[in-house]
């Protein structure tokens, strides 16, 4: 199975341009599954909730989702991408999953980061997985990685590959994702952005790039640098994520003892 990612540097608010850039780049790729960054079509540094709402779209009826569905159909691939979603009076930091047959599913970010709490409503979907034919995929968005429960729940639900749209500004995630993959024996695709944003007197945000794909042994299969726009496509065997054995006597999931994990639920 060919999996990959797209690392971009969007121009804030120029949705049509950012989507066109993505479509033009992805059109040249051959992959079964491709992950795009968080809020790839709008940029990240909104000045207010009203501004976020004005650039948010309905899913799957909005411009970006329709463009991605068209691309997925033409390229016969599944695409996971981050967008601001408008649902009535609610505004979510969301990721959509589309494929050759159209819209597949939606995830709304569970753990909002910093000023996102002033812009978006907390996600209400919970963590979800989808079978896309060659593998089962799950989605978490950016800061969700900081909570090991996110990747563990997706893995327990059967995810072979964790798709991770991101706009990372802290330096930790790229070091942590190998741990998330090792402790759950899954693949991960972290699609980050690059560039900077400084709008309306807010602090400068510098995005760390270094998008990466990690295997179930915690090995980084390939990563991009921290500054450029680029893509990765490589071939993996999702079946390797089914093997949770550490030794002949130890299985990561069978050895769990949920009856002793009560404090995690408090």
N, C-alpha and C positions, 0 to 999 in steps of 0.2 A: 504494500500500500504506500503510495506517495503522499507524504504530508509536508506542509510548508507554512510559511508566514510571510507577511508583508510589513516592513518597517517604514513608516512615513514621517514626514514633517509637514503637517497640514497648515494652511493659511487660515487663521481664525475667521470663522463666519462665512467663508467662501465654499459653501457646501457643494455646489455644482462642480467647481474646479477640483476640490479634493476627491470627490467621487470619480470624476473623469480621470484623474491621475491614477487612482487605484485600478479602475477598469482597464486603462491602457496598459498598465504594468502586468496585471494578472492575465490579460488576454494572451500574453506571450508565454505563459507558464502552462505546464502539464502536471496536474496534481489531482489527487482524490479528495484532499481536505486541505483547506487554507484558512489561516487565522489572521485577522487584521487587528490593529490596536483598538483600545478603548476610545470612544468619541472620535473615531478616525475622520469623520466627515465634517466636524464642526470646529475642532480645536477644543481646548480644555478650560482656559481661564475665563469663565463667565463672570461678568461684573455683578449680576443679580439673578434672582430666581426668574424674574420676568424675561431677562435676556435668554436664559437657558430654555424657558418655555417657548420663546419665539423661534428658536432654532431646533426645538424638539419636533419629532415626527410621530405619527401614528405607525404602529407596527401591526400588520405587514403592509399597510396601505400607503405609507409615505414614499417620497421620492427615492431615498437611499435604499430602502428595502426592495423597492421595485427594480431598481437598477442592479442590485446584487442578485436578485432572483433571475433576472434576464441573463446575467453573466454566468450564473451557476448552471442554468439550462444549456447555454451555448457551450460551456467548457466541460459539462458533465462532471461537475465537482460539487462538494459541499463547502460552504463558506461560513465562517463565524466572524462577526464584526460588531464593534461597539458603537452605539448611537444613543443620543438623548431621546427618550421616548415620552410622548405626551399621551395620557389616557384620562380624558375628562379634565378634571382640575389637578390631576396628579402629574408629576414630572419625575421620571426615573432615569437613572444611569443604567442602561440595559445593553444586552448583547442578543443579537438575533442569529438563528441558524437557518440557512436556506440550502436547498439542494436542487438537483436536476428536475425534480417534480414540483418545486415551489417552496413555500414556507414550511419549515420543520418545527421550530420552537423558539421560545423566548426565555431569557433569564434576566432578572432584575437584581442589581448589585446589593448584596446583603450588608456589607460593612463599608459604610461611607467614610471617606478620608477627609479630614480637615474641613475646608470650606464647602466641600460637597454637602455637608449637613445643612448648609444655608440655602442650597440650590435644589437639591433633589429630595424626594420622599424615599424612606428606607424600602429596599426591595421586599416584595411579599410573595415571590414565587417559590422560595426555598430552592434547594439545589436539585437539579434535574439532569437526567441522562437521556440520550437518544441513540438508537441503533441506526447507523448510516450505511449498513451493508457489510463493509469490511471490518468495522469496529464499532464499539459503543463509545460515545464521547460524552463528556460532561463539560460544563463551563463555570469558571469563576472569573471575576473581574478585578484586576489590579490589587488593591489593598486586601481583598479576600485572602490572598496568599499568606498574610501575616497570621492568620488563624488556622492552625493545622487541622481543625475540625472540617474546614471547607474541603480540602483535598481528601480527607479521610471519608467523609460522607459520600462524595462523588465516587470514590473507589469502592466503598461498600455497596453502592447502588449498581456497580458493575462497569464503571468507566474504565476503558483501556487507555484512553488518551484524554488528558485534561487540557482543554483549550482555554487560554488565558490572555484575553485582550487586556492591555495595560497602558497607562501613561505614567510610568514610574519616575519619581523625582528623588527618592531615597536610594542609597547605594547598596541595599541589602538583598533585594529579591533575587538577583542573578546568582548569589551565593546560596540562597535558601532553596531554590527550586530543585537542585539535585537531591537535597534532603527530602523534600516532599515526595519526589519520585521514588527514592530508595525506600522510604518508610511505608509506601503504599504499593510499590512495584507497578508503577504506571509510567506511561510516556507523558510528557508535557510539552506544550507549545506556547511559549510566552512571546507575544507580539507587542513590542513596545514602540514608542515613537522617539524621535530626536528633536533637536532644536530648542528654542527658548520662547517664552511668552512673558510679557510684562505690560499689562493693560490697566488703564484707569487708576494709576497710582498704587497698584498692588505690587507685592514683592515679585522679584524675578523668579520665574520657574525655569529650571534647566532639566530637560528630560534626558534620561541616561542611555537610551538606545540599548545596545547589547542584547537584542532579541535572541532567544536561544531555544533549541530543542534538546530535551533530556530524555534518556532511556530509563527503563525500570531498574537499572543497576546504579542510577545516580550519575551516569556519565553524560557529559555535554557532547552531543553528537555534532553540533555545529552552532556557532554564534556569529552575529554581526558585530560591527564596531559601534562605538558610542555616538557617532556623528552623522553618518551617511544614511541615505535612503537605500533600501535594498530588499532582497528576497532570499529565502532559503527554500529549497525543495529537496527532500531526500526520501529514500525508501526505508520503511521499517516493517517489521512483522508484529502486528498488534497482538498476536497470540502469546507473545512473550510476557504480556501483562497479565495473563491468566495464571501464571505460575507464581504463587505467593510463598513458596518454600524458601527457607533460609538454610536449613539443614534437613537431613532426612527425618528429623524428629520435630522440626519447627515450621509452622505455617503462620504467616503474619496475621491472618484473619482467624484461623482456628484457635490460635493461642490467646486471642483477646479474652478478657474477663470483664465484660460489661457490668456484671453485678457489683464490681468494686469501683466503678467509674462514676459513682453518683455525684461527686462534687463538680464534674464537668457539666452537669445539667442545672447547676444552681447559678 
